[in-house]
Amino acid sequence: MIIPLLILIIIGTLITTASALSSLLSLYFEIRFWRDRKNTNRLINDSNYPWITVIMPVRGLDQNLRNNIASVLSQDYPGRRNYIFVLDSEDDPAYGIIKDLVKEFNVKISVLINRGRSKGEALAFALDHVASDVVVFVDSDVLVHRHWLRDLVSSLINGSGAATTYRFYIPLRRLSLGSLLRASFNMIGITAMQNPVARFTWGGSTAVWRRILDKWGVRDYLPYYLSDDYVITHFVHREGLAIDFVPESLVLSLEDIDIREAFTWSVRQLWYVRVYGFRGFLLYAVSYTLYAITLPIVISLSIINTWFLALGLLPFILGVIKDYVRISSIRALDQFYGINITRRYSILLALTSILNVYFSWLAIIKTMFTKSINWRGRVFTVIDAVRLMREKPLG
């Protein structure tokens, strides 16, 4: 009886210690990232900004669509800029909103109809109409500040092959647990962006040199992949250039959502990772499993010694501190973030990181057994994704 108990204590101590050390390292790297970011000089002469084309695929009505599109069009960008909106049909409810907004802005705007099935097909269709030096991809569910384009493109001028950012979720009209859980889960992506090895070109807000897209024939590959992030990331790496993360261009998504919808959304995001980056998915699974089993282990061991409970709670406390450091750093980037991300929301979101450990862990488990996803009314299966990849493997 003593030996099995001793083994349990040793294993439990090792797992708990590993979890605590992992959280401590994560907090250290978070603080270091934002400290180093303050010392980055991104000033560029206005005359050096290249001609850009902003491409936005649209399907259906996002909750804040009119304001989102208006913010993307209202840019303080020194260079020449064009806009392309791609829809499936004139019958799309977003079509009328876009046509009305086009009349309000003095920039070149094209509204194209592509009767395709996937986002990749829409992007490929739009690229056939691009002649600019830089292409910027942006999603229809994001709200941006006036210097979003300027900050994003500055990274390209400084030598990167692509400049990307990520999203930050905030509620539109009402704060709910579903909104908090999705926003907390979503910060996995910001963690990946902070790491140059894990970084990818997020299709919701990315700028890339058109010469790279043309050289590698990216438009020919996009219709065969459900993740445009995966395709563009691959070819920027093939070009041997860096992908720069630009938190100064972080976009906001203002939406209301319940817990069930948040869980479905999270599974869909993980499904893409599972299909196109399985090693990354395994890393998520191992990391969250480690955190998820820590609490029940220390509760069991606290019967022997209450110090185990204190050690087991440490990873969760450090996780709350790390998220609060991150959110506070984002709020300090620009008045736009300070106004939209309130201090109360910052505190609640940081505390939600505790629940998110189990929310994300359950989403990972569910994703392992999910064979298909529904993206804006279109159903895609793992078989669909694999078949398409085999038809056009990345060179």
Order of alpha helices (4+ residues) and beta strands (2+ residues): alpha-beta-alpha-beta-alpha-beta-alpha-beta-alpha-beta-beta-alpha-beta-alpha-alpha-alpha-beta-beta-alpha-alpha-alpha-alpha-alpha-beta-beta-alpha
